[in-house]
Amino acid sequence: MHPREVVADVMPRWAVARFVADGSDRVSFVEDMQLPYSAARSAGGEPANLDYVAIQHDYRQLHARLQAEGFFACDYSEYAREGARYVGLFVAALTLVLYGPASAWTYAAAGLCTALLWQQLSFFAHDLGHNELTGRRDIDLVLGICVADVLGGLSVGWWKKNHNTHHIVTNDIDNDPDIQHMPFFAVSTRFFESRFSTYYGRIMQFDAAARLFVSLQDKLYYLVMCFARFNLYVLSWTYLLRSDFAPYRALEIVCVGVFLAWFSYLVSYIPTWPLRVLYVLTANAASAILHIQITLSHFAMSTESPDPEHECFCARQVRTTMDVICPRWFDWFHGGLQFQIEHHLFPRLPRHKLVRVQPMVKDLCRRHGMEFKEFSFIDGNVYTIRWLGHVASRVKT
């Protein structure tokens, strides 16, 4: 079933974003909601020796503790440094384009500054999309539109629809759009079966093109990521023009139009077409780092449940997600994505507090025998590429 039908039939629209209670929500946890997605599949073999009832009980106890201790309250001072970084990158890009010498190096550097700005703003828009800033959906959503649509050209409405689904059915082959990237990637051999996507409402054909790309996916991974942002522009406009549920459609179209206006005006200051193309391609291709960070957390993780009938939300999120180890001084570069397990367990927890929650989550995993998977950024890339290579090797020529 398509997510729009879930929203229409099961609960008030947008309530799917409210699957962790914050005191004001009527819907509390995913397990309390009868979501008519396609059923999860079994991984086969013996069921995991985990006490899902006890895991979910302790998870809810931890959630209640975090609420009681004020973890869900945003510390706005943290965004002072973030804001200074955004302004610095924006000014650097503008200065290079408007006042720098007319050379390829100048516009390549400006493109890199723009890409880094978009990466950092994506982290902020992600916070707003999860209502982490004010805790008020409409305010955070409009702020997110002003950030992502105006400065990045991407639709926050499309992102929320996609991302909320991802959080509810993480790494489910039939339901999670974040791992449905045919014909370019298949994170499981199950995609060879030309499965039906409940999100896109169509069959993900494993045709000749898919066979070719998937057989080379470990080798093409970084190249494809260089073009991933262009796909997001297409998805954003498709959502804004064709979706039957876009609550802020008019506002978003205006805001994306503002982006096109200011970005085109900026590019017009570059003296020649080859240099303009260089700047635009560099800005969008260098954004690959964000897409690598996003896919790193899930591409190589489990896509099938050892016990789909009984597996609880907490165990599912731990099974399908990995953390990235990095020094504290480098946290800004990952923007909270390095704490993906914690974020998936507590989606509304402000990202600057995830580091404090990680030891609690590790303790929860240790007590219940759940594997807490974490890698350095380099090792995580190696792990992901090896997994993609493993799936690619299963393609029959």
SEVEXZA-162101 format. One record per residue (C-alpha): residue number from 1; x, y, z. Coordinates in steps of 0.2 Angstrom, whole numbers, plus 5000, padded with zeros to 4 digits. Example, Ala and Ser with C-alpha at 12.3 -4.5 7.8 and 13.67 -1.06 7.14 Angstrom:
<rs>
<r n="1" east="5062" north="4978" up="5039"/>
<r n="2" east="5068" north="4995" up="5036"/>
</rs>
This chain:
<rs>
<r n="1" east="5000" north="5000" up="5000"/>
<r n="2" east="5006" north="5017" up="4996"/>
<r n="3" east="5011" north="5028" up="5011"/>
<r n="4" east="4998" north="5041" up="5006"/>
<r n="5" east="4984" north="5028" up="5009"/>
<r n="6" east="4992" north="5024" up="5026"/>
<r n="7" east="4991" north="5042" up="5031"/>
<r n="8" east="4973" north="5044" up="5024"/>
<r n="9" east="4966" north="5028" up="5032"/>
<r n="10" east="4975" north="5025" up="5048"/>
<r n="11" east="4978" north="5042" up="5056"/>
<r n="12" east="4977" north="5061" up="5053"/>
<r n="13" east="4989" north="5067" up="5039"/>
<r n="14" east="5006" north="5070" up="5045"/>
<r n="15" east="5004" north="5060" up="5060"/>
<r n="16" east="5016" north="5047" up="5053"/>
<r n="17" east="5030" north="5060" up="5058"/>
<r n="18" east="5024" north="5058" up="5076"/>
<r n="19" east="5029" north="5040" up="5080"/>
<r n="20" east="5038" north="5045" up="5096"/>
<r n="21" east="5028" north="5054" up="5109"/>
<r n="22" east="5033" north="5071" up="5116"/>
<r n="23" east="5019" north="5074" up="5127"/>
<r n="24" east="5008" north="5082" up="5115"/>
<r n="25" east="5006" north="5068" up="5102"/>
<r n="26" east="4991" north="5055" up="5103"/>
<r n="27" east="5001" north="5042" up="5093"/>
<r n="28" east="5016" north="5036" up="5103"/>
<r n="29" east="5026" north="5021" up="5096"/>
<r n="30" east="5026" north="5012" up="5079"/>
<r n="31" east="5021" north="4996" up="5087"/>
<r n="32" east="5005" north="5005" up="5093"/>
<r n="33" east="5000" north="5009" up="5075"/>
<r n="34" east="4992" north="4997" up="5063"/>
<r n="35" east="5002" north="5002" up="5047"/>
<r n="36" east="4996" north="4992" up="5032"/>
<r n="37" east="5013" north="4991" up="5023"/>
<r n="38" east="5018" north="4975" up="5015"/>
<r n="39" east="5024" north="4962" up="5028"/>
<r n="40" east="5042" north="4960" up="5032"/>
<r n="41" east="5051" north="4944" up="5026"/>
<r n="42" east="5060" north="4932" up="5037"/>
<r n="43" east="5079" north="4931" up="5035"/>
<r n="44" east="5077" north="4912" up="5036"/>
<r n="45" east="5086" north="4900" up="5048"/>
<r n="46" east="5084" north="4900" up="5067"/>
<r n="47" east="5075" north="4916" up="5074"/>
<r n="48" east="5086" north="4927" up="5084"/>
<r n="49" east="5088" north="4923" up="5102"/>
<r n="50" east="5082" north="4940" up="5108"/>
<r n="51" east="5068" north="4944" up="5120"/>
<r n="52" east="5059" north="4958" up="5110"/>
<r n="53" east="5047" north="4961" up="5124"/>
<r n="54" east="5061" north="4965" up="5136"/>
<r n="55" east="5070" north="4975" up="5123"/>
<r n="56" east="5055" north="4986" up="5119"/>
<r n="57" east="5051" north="4988" up="5138"/>
<r n="58" east="5069" north="4995" up="5141"/>
<r n="59" east="5069" north="5005" up="5126"/>
<r n="60" east="5053" north="5014" up="5131"/>
<r n="61" east="5060" north="5016" up="5149"/>
<r n="62" east="5075" north="5025" up="5141"/>
<r n="63" east="5064" north="5036" up="5131"/>
<r n="64" east="5054" north="5041" up="5146"/>
<r n="65" east="5071" north="5044" up="5155"/>
<r n="66" east="5077" north="5056" up="5141"/>
<r n="67" east="5060" north="5065" up="5142"/>
<r n="68" east="5061" north="5067" up="5160"/>
<r n="69" east="5079" north="5073" up="5160"/>
<r n="70" east="5075" north="5086" up="5147"/>
<r n="71" east="5085" north="5078" up="5132"/>
<r n="72" east="5072" north="5083" up="5120"/>
<r n="73" east="5073" north="5101" up="5123"/>
<r n="74" east="5084" north="5110" up="5110"/>
<r n="75" east="5099" north="5120" up="5116"/>
<r n="76" east="5098" north="5135" up="5104"/>
<r n="77" east="5116" north="5140" up="5108"/>
<r n="78" east="5122" north="5125" up="5098"/>
<r n="79" east="5115" north="5133" up="5082"/>
<r n="80" east="5125" north="5149" up="5085"/>
<r n="81" east="5141" north="5140" up="5079"/>
<r n="82" east="5131" north="5131" up="5065"/>
<r n="83" east="5125" north="5148" up="5059"/>
<r n="84" east="5142" north="5156" up="5059"/>
<r n="85" east="5148" north="5141" up="5048"/>
<r n="86" east="5133" north="5143" up="5036"/>
<r n="87" east="5136" north="5162" up="5034"/>
<r n="88" east="5155" north="5159" up="5032"/>
<r n="89" east="5153" north="5146" up="5018"/>
<r n="90" east="5140" north="5157" up="5009"/>
<r n="91" east="5151" north="5172" up="5010"/>
<r n="92" east="5166" north="5162" up="5004"/>
<r n="93" east="5156" north="5156" up="4989"/>
<r n="94" east="5149" north="5173" up="4984"/>
<r n="95" east="5166" north="5181" up="4986"/>
<r n="96" east="5175" north="5169" up="4975"/>
<r n="97" east="5162" north="5170" up="4961"/>
<r n="98" east="5160" north="5189" up="4962"/>
<r n="99" east="5177" north="5195" up="4966"/>
<r n="100" east="5189" north="5181" up="4963"/>
<r n="101" east="5201" north="5180" up="4948"/>
<r n="102" east="5192" north="5172" up="4933"/>
<r n="103" east="5201" north="5155" up="4933"/>
<r n="104" east="5196" north="5137" up="4934"/>
<r n="105" east="5203" north="5136" up="4951"/>
<r n="106" east="5193" north="5150" up="4958"/>
<r n="107" east="5176" north="5143" up="4952"/>
<r n="108" east="5181" north="5125" up="4957"/>
<r n="109" east="5184" north="5132" up="4975"/>
<r n="110" east="5168" north="5142" up="4974"/>
<r n="111" east="5159" north="5125" up="4969"/>
<r n="112" east="5167" north="5116" up="4984"/>
<r n="113" east="5161" north="5130" up="4996"/>
<r n="114" east="5144" north="5129" up="4989"/>
<r n="115" east="5143" north="5110" up="4991"/>
<r n="116" east="5149" north="5111" up="5009"/>
<r n="117" east="5136" north="5124" up="5012"/>
<r n="118" east="5123" north="5113" up="5005"/>
<r n="119" east="5129" north="5098" up="5015"/>
<r n="120" east="5129" north="5108" up="5031"/>
<r n="121" east="5112" north="5116" up="5028"/>
<r n="122" east="5105" north="5098" up="5024"/>
<r n="123" east="5109" north="5094" up="5042"/>
<r n="124" east="5100" north="5109" up="5048"/>
<r n="125" east="5085" north="5105" up="5037"/>
<r n="126" east="5085" north="5087" up="5043"/>
<r n="127" east="5084" north="5094" up="5061"/>
<r n="128" east="5069" north="5105" up="5056"/>
<r n="129" east="5061" north="5090" up="5047"/>
<r n="130" east="5061" north="5080" up="5063"/>
<r n="131" east="5054" north="5095" up="5073"/>
<r n="132" east="5070" north="5095" up="5083"/>
<r n="133" east="5071" north="5114" up="5084"/>
<r n="134" east="5055" north="5121" up="5091"/>
<r n="135" east="5045" north="5105" up="5093"/>
<r n="136" east="5031" north="5113" up="5083"/>
<r n="137" east="5028" north="5105" up="5066"/>
<r n="138" east="5022" north="5119" up="5056"/>
<r n="139" east="5035" north="5131" up="5062"/>
<r n="140" east="5049" north="5119" up="5060"/>
<r n="141" east="5043" north="5114" up="5043"/>
<r n="142" east="5041" north="5132" up="5036"/>
<r n="143" east="5059" north="5136" up="5043"/>
<r n="144" east="5065" north="5120" up="5034"/>
<r n="145" east="5057" north="5126" up="5018"/>
<r n="146" east="5066" north="5143" up="5020"/>
<r n="147" east="5082" north="5134" up="5022"/>
<r n="148" east="5082" north="5119" up="5010"/>
<r n="149" east="5070" north="5126" up="4996"/>
<r n="150" east="5077" north="5144" up="4996"/>
<r n="151" east="5096" north="5140" up="4998"/>
<r n="152" east="5097" north="5122" up="4991"/>
<r n="153" east="5083" north="5121" up="4978"/>
<r n="154" east="5076" north="5105" up="4986"/>
<r n="155" east="5058" north="5101" up="4993"/>
<r n="156" east="5057" north="5098" up="5011"/>
<r n="157" east="5039" north="5092" up="5008"/>
<r n="158" east="5046" north="5078" up="4997"/>
<r n="159" east="5060" north="5074" up="5010"/>
<r n="160" east="5047" north="5073" up="5024"/>
<r n="161" east="5036" north="5061" up="5014"/>
<r n="162" east="5051" north="5050" up="5009"/>
<r n="163" east="5061" north="5051" up="5026"/>
<r n="164" east="5046" north="5047" up="5038"/>
<r n="165" east="5043" north="5032" up="5028"/>
<r n="166" east="5061" north="5027" up="5029"/>
<r n="167" east="5061" north="5029" up="5048"/>
<r n="168" east="5045" north="5018" up="5050"/>
<r n="169" east="5051" north="5003" up="5038"/>
<r n="170" east="5070" north="5005" up="5039"/>
<r n="171" east="5079" north="4994" up="5026"/>
<r n="172" east="5063" north="4985" up="5021"/>
<r n="173" east="5066" north="4981" up="5002"/>
<r n="174" east="5048" north="4983" up="4997"/>
<r n="175" east="5044" north="4998" up="5008"/>
<r n="176" east="5059" north="5009" up="5011"/>
<r n="177" east="5063" north="5021" up="4997"/>
<r n="178" east="5080" north="5025" up="5004"/>
<r n="179" east="5086" north="5008" up="4998"/>
<r n="180" east="5076" north="5008" up="4982"/>
<r n="181" east="5088" north="5014" up="4969"/>
<r n="182" east="5086" north="5003" up="4954"/>
<r n="183" east="5093" north="5002" up="4941"/>
<r n="184" east="5109" north="5008" up="4949"/>
<r n="185" east="5110" north="4999" up="4966"/>
<r n="186" east="5104" north="4984" up="4974"/>
<r n="187" east="5108" north="4981" up="4992"/>
<r n="188" east="5101" north="4964" up="4992"/>
<r n="189" east="5099" north="4950" up="4979"/>
<r n="190" east="5080" north="4951" up="4983"/>
<r n="191" east="5080" north="4966" up="4971"/>
<r n="192" east="5084" north="4953" up="4957"/>
<r n="193" east="5066" north="4948" up="4958"/>
<r n="194" east="5059" north="4964" up="4951"/>
<r n="195" east="5050" north="4968" up="4967"/>
<r n="196" east="5035" north="4980" up="4969"/>
<r n="197" east="5039" north="4996" up="4978"/>
<r n="198" east="5024" north="5001" up="4990"/>
<r n="199" east="5032" north="5019" up="4990"/>
<r n="200" east="5033" north="5022" up="4972"/>
<r n="201" east="5019" north="5011" up="4967"/>
<r n="202" east="5028" north="5002" up="4953"/>
<r n="203" east="5038" north="4987" up="4950"/>
<r n="204" east="5057" north="4990" up="4952"/>
<r n="205" east="5062" north="4981" up="4936"/>
<r n="206" east="5078" north="4970" up="4936"/>
<r n="207" east="5080" north="4972" up="4917"/>
<r n="208" east="5096" north="4973" up="4906"/>
<r n="209" east="5101" north="4990" up="4912"/>
<r n="210" east="5099" north="4985" up="4930"/>
<r n="211" east="5109" north="4969" up="4927"/>
<r n="212" east="5123" north="4980" up="4920"/>
<r n="213" east="5124" north="4994" up="4933"/>
<r n="214" east="5121" north="4982" up="4948"/>
<r n="215" east="5135" north="4970" up="4942"/>
<r n="216" east="5147" north="4985" up="4942"/>
<r n="217" east="5139" north="4994" up="4957"/>
<r n="218" east="5154" north="4993" up="4969"/>
<r n="219" east="5165" north="5001" up="4955"/>
<r n="220" east="5152" north="5014" up="4950"/>
<r n="221" east="5146" north="5019" up="4968"/>
<r n="222" east="5156" north="5035" up="4970"/>
<r n="223" east="5153" north="5040" up="4952"/>
<r n="224" east="5134" north="5038" up="4954"/>
<r n="225" east="5135" north="5048" up="4970"/>
<r n="226" east="5142" north="5063" up="4960"/>
<r n="227" east="5126" north="5064" up="4951"/>
<r n="228" east="5114" north="5060" up="4965"/>
<r n="229" east="5109" north="5078" up="4969"/>
<r n="230" east="5102" north="5080" up="4951"/>
<r n="231" east="5091" north="5066" up="4955"/>
<r n="232" east="5084" north="5075" up="4971"/>
<r n="233" east="5080" north="5090" up="4960"/>
<r n="234" east="5069" north="5079" up="4949"/>
<r n="235" east="5061" north="5070" up="4964"/>
<r n="236" east="5057" north="5087" up="4972"/>
<r n="237" east="5049" north="5094" up="4956"/>
<r n="238" east="5040" north="5078" up="4953"/>
<r n="239" east="5033" north="5079" up="4971"/>
<r n="240" east="5028" north="5098" up="4970"/>
<r n="241" east="5020" north="5096" up="4953"/>
<r n="242" east="5012" north="5079" up="4954"/>
<r n="243" east="5009" north="5074" up="4972"/>
<r n="244" east="4991" north="5073" up="4978"/>
<r n="245" east="4997" north="5078" up="4995"/>
<r n="246" east="5009" north="5093" up="4996"/>
<r n="247" east="5002" north="5104" up="5011"/>
<r n="248" east="5014" north="5119" up="5007"/>
<r n="249" east="5015" north="5116" up="4988"/>
<r n="250" east="5013" north="5135" up="4983"/>
<r n="251" east="5026" north="5141" up="4996"/>
<r n="252" east="5038" north="5128" up="4991"/>
<r n="253" east="5036" north="5132" up="4972"/>
<r n="254" east="5039" north="5150" up="4976"/>
<r n="255" east="5054" north="5146" up="4987"/>
<r n="256" east="5062" north="5134" up="4975"/>
<r n="257" east="5059" north="5148" up="4962"/>
<r n="258" east="5069" north="5160" up="4973"/>
<r n="259" east="5083" north="5147" up="4973"/>
<r n="260" east="5083" north="5146" up="4954"/>
<r n="261" east="5083" north="5165" up="4953"/>
<r n="262" east="5097" north="5169" up="4965"/>
<r n="263" east="5108" north="5154" up="4959"/>
<r n="264" east="5106" north="5158" up="4941"/>
<r n="265" east="5110" north="5177" up="4944"/>
<r n="266" east="5126" north="5171" up="4953"/>
<r n="267" east="5131" north="5160" up="4939"/>
<r n="268" east="5128" north="5174" up="4927"/>
<r n="269" east="5143" north="5183" up="4935"/>
<r n="270" east="5155" north="5169" up="4929"/>
<r n="271" east="5162" north="5176" up="4912"/>
<r n="272" east="5162" north="5161" up="4901"/>
<r n="273" east="5151" north="5145" up="4899"/>
<r n="274" east="5164" north="5133" up="4902"/>
<r n="275" east="5168" north="5141" up="4919"/>
<r n="276" east="5150" north="5142" up="4923"/>
<r n="277" east="5148" north="5123" up="4919"/>
<r n="278" east="5163" north="5120" up="4930"/>
<r n="279" east="5156" north="5129" up="4945"/>
<r n="280" east="5138" north="5121" up="4943"/>
<r n="281" east="5145" north="5103" up="4941"/>
<r n="282" east="5158" north="5105" up="4955"/>
<r n="283" east="5145" north="5111" up="4967"/>
<r n="284" east="5133" north="5097" up="4963"/>
<r n="285" east="5146" north="5083" up="4961"/>
<r n="286" east="5155" north="5088" up="4977"/>
<r n="287" east="5138" north="5086" up="4986"/>
<r n="288" east="5142" north="5067" up="4984"/>
<r n="289" east="5150" north="5067" up="5001"/>
<r n="290" east="5132" north="5070" up="5009"/>
<r n="291" east="5125" north="5055" up="4999"/>
<r n="292" east="5139" north="5044" up="5004"/>
<r n="293" east="5136" north="5049" up="5022"/>
<r n="294" east="5118" north="5045" up="5021"/>
<r n="295" east="5119" north="5028" up="5012"/>
<r n="296" east="5134" north="5023" up="5023"/>
<r n="297" east="5122" north="5020" up="5038"/>
<r n="298" east="5111" north="5008" up="5029"/>
<r n="299" east="5117" north="5001" up="5012"/>
<r n="300" east="5127" north="4987" up="5020"/>
<r n="301" east="5115" north="4983" up="5034"/>
<r n="302" east="5102" north="4969" up="5036"/>
<r n="303" east="5087" north="4970" up="5025"/>
<r n="304" east="5077" north="4955" up="5032"/>
<r n="305" east="5071" north="4951" up="5049"/>
<r n="306" east="5076" north="4936" up="5059"/>
<r n="307" east="5059" north="4936" up="5067"/>
<r n="308" east="5047" north="4948" up="5057"/>
<r n="309" east="5032" north="4943" up="5068"/>
<r n="310" east="5039" north="4948" up="5084"/>
<r n="311" east="5054" north="4959" up="5081"/>
<r n="312" east="5051" north="4976" up="5090"/>
<r n="313" east="5055" north="4994" up="5084"/>
<r n="314" east="5071" north="4995" up="5094"/>
<r n="315" east="5078" north="4979" up="5088"/>
<r n="316" east="5074" north="4983" up="5070"/>
<r n="317" east="5082" north="5000" up="5071"/>
<r n="318" east="5098" north="4993" up="5078"/>
<r n="319" east="5099" north="4979" up="5066"/>
<r n="320" east="5097" north="4990" up="5051"/>
<r n="321" east="5108" north="5005" up="5055"/>
<r n="322" east="5126" north="5008" up="5059"/>
<r n="323" east="5136" north="5022" up="5068"/>
<r n="324" east="5151" north="5031" up="5062"/>
<r n="325" east="5166" north="5034" up="5073"/>
<r n="326" east="5174" north="5051" up="5073"/>
<r n="327" east="5183" north="5063" up="5085"/>
<r n="328" east="5172" north="5075" up="5093"/>
<r n="329" east="5181" north="5090" up="5085"/>
<r n="330" east="5175" north="5083" up="5068"/>
<r n="331" east="5156" north="5080" up="5073"/>
<r n="332" east="5152" north="5096" up="5063"/>
<r n="333" east="5156" north="5087" up="5047"/>
<r n="334" east="5144" north="5073" up="5049"/>
<r n="335" east="5130" north="5083" up="5056"/>
<r n="336" east="5123" north="5070" up="5068"/>
<r n="337" east="5123" north="5056" up="5054"/>
<r n="338" east="5137" north="5048" up="5064"/>
<r n="339" east="5124" north="5044" up="5077"/>
<r n="340" east="5112" north="5035" up="5066"/>
<r n="341" east="5107" north="5021" up="5078"/>
<r n="342" east="5103" north="5034" up="5091"/>
<r n="343" east="5094" north="5045" up="5079"/>
<r n="344" east="5083" north="5031" up="5073"/>
<r n="345" east="5078" north="5026" up="5090"/>
<r n="346" east="5074" north="5044" up="5095"/>
<r n="347" east="5071" north="5054" up="5079"/>
<r n="348" east="5066" north="5070" up="5088"/>
<r n="349" east="5081" north="5071" up="5099"/>
<r n="350" east="5091" north="5086" up="5095"/>
<r n="351" east="5107" north="5080" up="5086"/>
<r n="352" east="5119" north="5089" up="5098"/>
<r n="353" east="5113" north="5078" up="5112"/>
<r n="354" east="5115" north="5061" up="5102"/>
<r n="355" east="5133" north="5060" up="5108"/>
<r n="356" east="5127" north="5059" up="5126"/>
<r n="357" east="5114" north="5046" up="5123"/>
<r n="358" east="5126" north="5034" up="5113"/>
<r n="359" east="5133" north="5026" up="5129"/>
<r n="360" east="5115" north="5023" up="5135"/>
<r n="361" east="5110" north="5015" up="5119"/>
<r n="362" east="5126" north="5004" up="5119"/>
<r n="363" east="5122" north="4999" up="5136"/>
<r n="364" east="5104" north="4994" up="5131"/>
<r n="365" east="5112" north="4984" up="5116"/>
<r n="366" east="5124" north="4975" up="5128"/>
<r n="367" east="5111" north="4970" up="5140"/>
<r n="368" east="5100" north="4962" up="5127"/>
<r n="369" east="5113" north="4954" up="5116"/>
<r n="370" east="5110" north="4966" up="5101"/>
<r n="371" east="5125" north="4970" up="5090"/>
<r n="372" east="5129" north="4988" up="5090"/>
<r n="373" east="5138" north="4991" up="5073"/>
<r n="374" east="5150" north="5006" up="5071"/>
<r n="375" east="5165" north="5009" up="5060"/>
<r n="376" east="5176" north="5024" up="5056"/>
<r n="377" east="5171" north="5033" up="5041"/>
<r n="378" east="5185" north="5025" up="5030"/>
<r n="379" east="5181" north="5007" up="5037"/>
<r n="380" east="5162" north="5010" up="5034"/>
<r n="381" east="5166" north="5015" up="5016"/>
<r n="382" east="5176" north="4999" up="5014"/>
<r n="383" east="5162" north="4988" up="5022"/>
<r n="384" east="5149" north="4996" up="5011"/>
<r n="385" east="5159" north="4994" up="4995"/>
<r n="386" east="5163" north="4976" up="4999"/>
<r n="387" east="5144" north="4972" up="5002"/>
<r n="388" east="5139" north="4980" up="4986"/>
<r n="389" east="5153" north="4970" up="4978"/>
<r n="390" east="5146" north="4954" up="4986"/>
<r n="391" east="5128" north="4958" up="4979"/>
<r n="392" east="5136" north="4962" up="4962"/>
<r n="393" east="5145" north="4946" up="4961"/>
<r n="394" east="5128" north="4937" up="4962"/>
<r n="395" east="5122" north="4944" up="4946"/>
<r n="396" east="5121" north="4931" up="4933"/>
<r n="397" east="5128" north="4936" up="4916"/>
</rs>
